[in-house]
C-alpha cells in the first residue's frame, strides 16, 4: 500500500510517497494528483518508495500525461538508486523530469520564502 502526504508550497505541490508503488495499491496517488488544481507543478518525492512495478510506472506515465495536458509540470525528486536503475532499464529516465531539492527551492522561493529543510525530504 502506498501512503501519500501532500505539501503545498504556493503553486507547487510535493506529494510525499511512502511504501510500495505497485499495481492495485496506487489509488491514493491517483486521487492526490487529480485533486491538484491551481498549481504550476506536481512533484513526486520518491525517497521513501520501497518497491515499484510496471503498474506503478504505468500510473506515473498516466499522471504525467494528465497533468501536462492541464499545463501542470510533473517532476520527480529524491529518486533512490534502485528506483533510478528501474528508470534507466526502462529508459523512462529520459521521460520523467528529475529535480533536486535545490532546483525546487529556486522555483518555489519565487512565490514565497521556504526553508531548505522543508524541501529536503518528506521524512
Protein Blocks (a to p, Z undefined) as FASTA:
>chain_A
ZZdddddehjaccdddedjddehilmmmmmmmmmpghiabdcddfklcfbdcfklmmmmm
mmmmmmmmnopacddehiafklmmmmmmnopmmmpccddfklmmmmmmmmoccdfklmmp
mZZ
